[in-house]
Amino acid sequence: MAKSRTPLVSERSAIASGKKRAAEAVGRRKAAAAPRLAAVARAQKAAVAKGKTLASLASVTPIMAMAQSVGTLIAEGDSWFDYPFVDVLKSLDDRHGFEIESVAHRGDSVEAMAYSGQLDDFSRRIEKVLRHGVVPRAILLSGGGNDVAGDQFQMLLNHSLSPTRGLNERVVEGIIEDRVRLAYVTILSAITALCESLANATIPILLHGYDYPVPDGRGFLGGWWFLPGPWLKPGFDLKGYGDLKENIAICKDLIDRLNTMIRSVTALPQFSHVKFIDLRGTLSNRPSDYEDWWDNEMHPTRKGFEAVAEQFAAEIP
């Protein structure tokens, strides 16, 4: 298995970049806070003038009064956290009693999370729960699948007629050990810095790798709507691979490399508060029963998502 050749200086740069992006997000949120604080102050003043408290302005239904929670989680991620009908977060809410605040968006890569505008939305979620006097029990992060699957997947493969059949070592190392790794270091540094700045606390972060998919050509709901797919088989077809058993083995190798990289990031000294959840073996890729666990090439069934949520719930401090 290829080892990371990411220079230490690149990791330091990614950590610094994450902290810088967090500071910029905090600065933008502080600037945006003034109008909100003014509006709250006006509402409080109006409520006092009427002999009321601000809390009495809200209508509380019986179900809200009865609601119980085992804690609040804030999530950022991809479609494993933002999937129609059921996903990891919905299962943690419905089956495990957590309050969920999420900025997850299906289709997002780790690069998009690290370098685009999700940090401001993430900061809003932290501010929201802190206003209610709640410190999140944990931050959940899901990412990496969209960095290696989809249109770019075929770029990871040598042609089946090539003397070096299978994954292209240099391309895979460049994508996983350089691009995705540094994006992970950046986003983890940014999330950590945001929590320390806003909550004055180091909040645990949980992130996962993925389990072994079966590239059988199944997309979302047969391959239409907003998560069409398939994401793997077209790449195999383009490069001349027709043996499903071999393709499953290639995907296993890729997922192992992704998991190894993510685990190595969480082992960095500055990420001692980050927990890696190894999901390999949670969902079957056996020909006899994989469709019970995988709804399509990239996403679990309800049963599969619930099994993944069980793994998260067991690790939340």
N, C-alpha and C positions, 0 to 999 in steps of 0.2 A: 504494500500500500504506500502510495506516495506521501512523503512527509512535507510539511509546510516549509517553504523556503522564504516566507514573508520576512523581510528584514525587520529587526526590532524597531528601527527608526520609523518604519511605516506604521507599526502598532502605536508608537508614541504619537505620531501625527494624527492617527485616527482617534485616539483618546482625546487629544487636544481639540480636534475638529468637533467631536461630540460635545465636549464641554463648551466650546465656543457657540455651537448652535443652540445649546440649552440656554446659555446666557442671553443670546439674541432673542430667543423665544420668550424668556422671562421679561426682558425689556419691553418687547411688544405687548405682552400681556399686562404689564404695569401701566403702560401708556393707555391701553384699552380699558383699564379698570376704573379710571376716573369718572367717565360718564355713568358707569354702572353704580359706583358708590354714591354718586350724586342722586341717581334715581331712587336708590334704596333709602337714602337720607330723606328725600322728599316724601316717600311713602310712609316712613316712620313718623315724620312730623305730622302728616295728614291724619295718620291713625291716632296719634296722641291727642290731636285736636278734637277728635270724635270720641275720645275716651276709650279707645281700643288699643290693643297691642297688634303689632304687625302679624303675629301668628294667627290671630283671630280672623284675619282677612281671608284666609284660605278655608275652603270647604273640605272637611275631612270625612271621607266615607267610612262606613263600618269596616270594609275590607282593608282600608289603609290603616285603621286603628289596630286591627288584628294582625297586621303583617309582621312577620318575624324574619330575621336575617342572621346568618352565621358570620357575616362580615362582608366587606366591600372589596371587589377586585376591579382593577382598571386594566383594560386589554388593548393591545395593538397587534395587528397582524393581517393575515390573508384569509382565504375562503374557509380554512378550517375553523376560523372564528366568525365567519360571515357567510353562512351557507343557508339556502332556503329551507325552511321548515324545521331543520334540526342542525346543530353544530356543537362544538365543544362548549361554547359559552352558554347556549340555551340549555344544555344538559346540566351545567354547573348551577344555573339558576333554578331550573325546574326540579332537578333531582337531588341537589345538594344544598339548596337554600342560600346561595350567595346573591348579593346585589352586584350587578355587573354594569360598569361604565365602559363603553367600548368606542374606539376609533378605527377598529379593524375594517378593512375594505377588500372584498374579493378581488383577486387579480393583482394585488400589490406585491412587488418584490421587496427584498430586504433593502436593496439600494433605494427604492422609492421611499421606504420608511425612514431611512437614514438621512436622505438628502433633500426630501421634498417637504411639503407643508404640514405633515401629520403632527409635528411636535407642538404646534400652536393648539391644535384640537386636543392633543393629549394633555397639555397644560390646563386647558379649560376643564377637563374632566377632574383633574386633581383639585383644582380650585373649587369646583362644585361640591365635592365630597368634604373638603376641609371646611367649607362654609357651614356645613351641618355638624361640625365637630367630630368628623370621622376621619381617621387615618386608615388608608387602604391596608388590608392584610397582605396583599401581594400585587405585583404587576405581572401580567401574563403576556408573553410574546410568541407569535407564531410566524415563521417566515423561512424562506429558502426554496420552497417548491417552485415558485414562479421564476426564480433565477436560473433554474436548470431545465425546466420543462417547457412545453409549448413550442413556439416557432424556433427557439434557439436550441432545442434538444438535438436536432440532427447535426448541429455543429460540434457536439461532443463525441460524435461517432465517426470512426473510420469506416470507409466503405467495406461491405462484406467481402469483396474480392481483394481488398488490400492485404499485403503481407502482415500487417499489424491489425488484424480484425478485432473489433470491439471498441471500447472507449479509447479516445485519443488522449494519451497520458498528459501531454503538455497543455492541451486545451482545458481538460478537466482540472488540472492543477491551477492553471491561470484563473479559471472562473471561481472555483471553490476556495482554493488556498490564498488567493489574492483578492479578487473582487468581492466575493461574498463575505469572506473573513473580515476584511477591513470595514465593510458595511456593518457587520455585526458589532465589531468593536466600537464603531462610531455611534450606533443607535443605543447600545448598552451604556456607553459613557454619557450620552445625552440624557437618557431616561434617569440614570442615577443622579446626575447633576440637577435635573429638574426637581426630582423628589427632595433632594437635600436642600435646595433653595426654597421650595414652596412649603414643604412639610417639616423642614428642619429634622429630617430623619432619613436613614438609609432603609428603604423599603425593599423587602425581598423581591427578586425577579425570577420568574419561572419561564423557561423556554424549552422547546422540544425539537427533536429531529423528526423524521417521518418514518413510517413503516414501509415494508416492501410492496410496491404496487404490481399489478398485473397489466401489462400493456396489450390489452385485448381489443382495443379500438372502441371501447364504450365511452361515449360522452355524456354530458348532463342531459337527462330526459331524452336520450336517443340522439343527442348532438344538436340541439337548438336552444333558443332563448339566450340569456345573457352569460351563461357559463358553458358554451357549446362543447368544446373538446371534439375529438380526443386530443390528448396532449403528448402522447408518447409513440403510439403505433405509426402515425404518419412519418415520423423521423426514421423509424426502423424501415418502413416501406421504401422511403426515398433512398436509403443506403443499401437496400437489397437483402434485408434480414427477414426471413419468413418463418423461422422456427420459434414458436412461442416459448418453449422451455429455455432456449438460449437467451431470448430477449428478457425473460424474467430474471435470469442470472445476471445479465448486464445491468438491469435496473437495481438489483440487489447490491452490486458492486458500487454503483453510483450513490445509492442511499447510505451505504456504509461509509463512504468517503465524506458525505455531507454530515453525517452524525459525528464522525471522528473530529471533523473540523470544529463543529459547534461545541462539542465537549472540551476541546482544547482551549477555546476562547473562554469558557467558564472557569477554566483552571488558572487563568491569569490572576495574579495577586490582587489587583484592583477590583476583581469581580467575585470576591469571596461571598457576597450576598446573592449571587446568581446561581440558580439550581437548574441543571440540565436533566430533562426527563427523557429517558431512552424508551421510545415506543415500539422498538423492533420486537416482533413476536406478539404484539397485541392484536393485530389483524392478520388473519390467515392469507397466504398467497398460494395455498394448495389448490390444484385444479378441482378437487372434490367439493370444496366449500367456500372458495374465496368470494363468490358473489353474495354470500351471506354477510360479508364484512365490508366489501367494497362496492359502493353504489356505481362507480365508474372508475376510470383509470387513476384518478387523483383524489377522490373523496370517499370517505367511509359511508356506509349505510347508517341508519339510525342506531342499530345495534353496535356498529363500529364506533360512531361518535360517542355513544354512552360509555363504551369501554375506555376510550381515550380520556373522557372526562373523569372517570374513576381514577385514572392514573394521576391526573392533575390534583384532584381533591385530596388524594392521599399524601401529596407533597406540600400542600399549602400550609404554611406555619400557623 
